[in-house]
Amino acid sequence: MNSEESIDLDRLCVLARLSLEPEEKEKLGPQLARIIGYVEQLKEVDVDGVEPMAHAIPLENVLRKDEAAELVDRETYLRNAPDSRAHQVVVPPVIEG
């Protein structure tokens, strides 16, 4: 950001729905100018041939394969439930009514 440009802090506060005291605006103005200066420096970096990426660390699918397995009978599952009725697990009500 060059010296001819300046940040319209009042307009920015309206857009961001911020209410700043004059002392806060006095402090924030130079800080925003420095941040914008850093962004301007990034424009000068040569990125030709650099692949765009969505994440800094390569991500891999950590889920297991969806493979058929032997089923466990219903009674085994129901034995682990705190309460069951008519071959179903009884849970506390979520919606009062």
C-alpha positions, 0 to 999 in steps of 0.5 A: 500500500503506497502513501497515496492510498489510505484505508477508509476506516470509518467505511470499513467499520460500517461494512464490518458492523464494528463500533470502535472508539477513536483510540482504537481507530488510531491504533488499528489504522497503522496495523491494517496498513502494515497487513495490506503491505504484507499482502502487497509483498505477496503479489511480487512472489513468482508462483509460475509452475507452482501447483495450487493446493487446498491444504498445506499438508497432503490429506488422505482418506482415513476411513476403512474400506466398506467391506461386508462383515459377519453380522452379530445377532440383535440380542448381543447388541441389546444386552449392552443397552441400558434398557430395551423393549420390543427388540429396540434400545430405549433412550431418554426423550429428546423432544418434550411434548 
